């Protein structure tokens, strides 16, 4: 298990912002919960006001479920280019399903995806990513703010 600190997050997120900047996205969709922190910071860095979220459930702590649950309710109004963000493309199941769902529901929008981590065994490779994941990543927001884990 690898601990991923705020300092690493800040540096990697700035790198990811620079990677996607020239794409001129109109909106960001966070895959909740892992993509929420990243989407907020990227929206600030890219000066994007339109931030939405999709809730998915595939993992219970470190245990992967047999089936993904997805809860979609997005309204893009005038957006033409949308960036979908998550913390990691581990199995790739979540990103693949979310991207297919969005592309099916909003066929007139150009969707791209971005993550901080990408595992080479993932079935879905994000358009933009920073680090290759070779072990389980424990993000600072999963560890540093949970009272039960700090005691």
C-alpha positions in Angstrom: 0.0 0.0 0.0 1.4 3.4 -1.0 0.4 6.6 0.9 -0.3 9.5 -1.5 0.3 12.8 0.4 -1.2 16.3 -0.2 2.1 17.5 -1.5 2.2 14.8 -4.2 -1.5 15.6 -5.0 -0.7 19.3 -5.4 2.3 18.7 -7.7 0.5 16.0 -9.8 -2.7 18.0 -10.1 -0.7 21.0 -11.3 0.9 18.8 -13.9 -2.5 17.4 -14.9 -3.9 20.9 -15.3 -1.1 21.8 -17.6 -1.6 18.6 -19.7 -5.3 19.4 -20.3 -5.2 23.2 -20.4 -5.0 23.5 -24.2 -8.1 21.4 -24.6 -10.4 24.2 -23.5 -13.0 22.2 -21.6 -16.3 23.8 -20.8 -17.2 21.6 -17.9 -15.8 19.0 -15.5 -17.6 15.8 -14.3 -16.3 14.3 -11.1 -16.7 10.6 -10.5 -17.8 10.5 -6.8 -16.2 10.0 -4.5 -12.6 9.6 -5.8 -12.8 12.4 -8.4 -14.5 15.0 -6.2 -11.3 16.5 -4.6 -9.5 16.4 -8.0 -12.4 18.0 -9.9 -12.7 20.9 -7.5 -8.9 21.7 -7.7 -8.8 21.3 -11.4 -11.9 23.5 -11.9 -10.1 26.2 -9.9 -6.9 25.8 -11.9 -8.7 25.8 -15.2 -11.2 28.5 -14.2 -14.2 26.2 -15.1 -17.4 27.0 -13.2 -19.5 24.2 -14.5 -18.6 21.2 -12.2 -20.9 18.2 -11.9 -20.7 14.8 -10.4 -21.7 11.2 -11.1 -21.9 8.8 -8.2 -20.7 5.3 -8.7 -20.2 2.3 -6.4 -17.7 -0.4 -7.3 -15.5 -0.8 -4.2 -16.4 -1.3 -0.5 -13.1 -0.2 1.1 -10.6 -2.4 -0.8 -13.1 -5.1 -1.8 -14.4 -4.9 -5.4 -18.1 -5.6 -6.0 -19.3 -7.9 -8.7 -21.3 -5.2 -10.4 -21.0 -1.4 -10.6 -23.8 0.9 -9.6 -24.0 4.2 -11.4 -26.2 7.2 -10.6 -26.2 9.7 -13.4 -27.9 13.1 -13.5 -25.9 15.6 -15.5 -27.2 18.7 -17.4 -24.6 20.2 -19.6 -26.6 23.1 -21.2 -24.1 24.8 -23.5 -21.0 22.5 -22.9 -19.3 21.1 -26.0 -16.1 19.7 -24.4 -16.3 17.9 -21.0 -13.5 16.5 -18.9 -14.4 13.5 -16.7 -12.1 13.1 -13.7 -11.4 10.3 -11.2 -8.5 9.7 -8.8 -7.4 6.4 -10.4 -8.2 4.0 -13.3 -7.6 0.8 -11.3 -9.6 -1.9 -13.0 -11.0 0.7 -15.4 -14.5 -0.6 -15.0 -15.9 2.6 -13.5 -14.3 5.0 -16.1 -15.4 2.7 -19.0 -19.0 2.6 -17.8 -19.2 6.3 -17.0 -17.7 7.3 -20.3 -20.0 5.0 -22.3 -23.0 6.3 -20.3 -22.2 9.9 -20.9 -21.3 9.4 -24.6 -24.6 7.6 -25.1 -26.7 10.2 -23.2 -24.9 13.3 -24.7 -23.8 12.2 -28.2 -23.2 15.9 -29.2 -20.5 16.4 -26.5 -16.8 15.6 -26.8 -15.8 13.8 -23.6 -12.3 13.1 -22.4 -11.1 11.5 -19.1 -8.3 12.3 -16.7 -6.9 10.6 -13.6 -3.9 11.0 -11.3 -3.2 7.2 -11.5 -3.5 4.6 -14.2 -2.9 0.9 -13.7 -1.6 -0.8 -16.9 -3.9 -3.7 -16.4 -7.0 -1.4 -16.5 -9.5 -2.1 -19.2 -9.8 1.7 -19.8 -6.9 4.1 -20.3 -7.8 7.7 -19.5 -7.0 10.3 -22.1 -4.8 12.1 -19.6 -3.0 10.6 -16.5 0.1 11.3 -14.4 1.3 8.2 -12.5 1.4 4.5 -13.2 -0.2 2.6 -10.2 1.7 -0.5 -9.3 0.1 -1.1 -5.9 -2.9 0.0 -3.9 -2.9 3.8 -3.4 -4.1 5.3 -0.1 -5.0 8.9 -0.8 -4.5 11.5 1.9 -8.2 12.3 1.9 -8.9 8.6 2.7 -6.5 8.5 5.6 -5.9 12.0 7.1 -9.5 12.9 7.7 -11.0 9.7 9.0 -11.0 9.7 12.8 -11.3 5.9 13.1 -8.1 5.5 11.1 -6.1 8.0 13.1 -6.8 6.6 16.5 
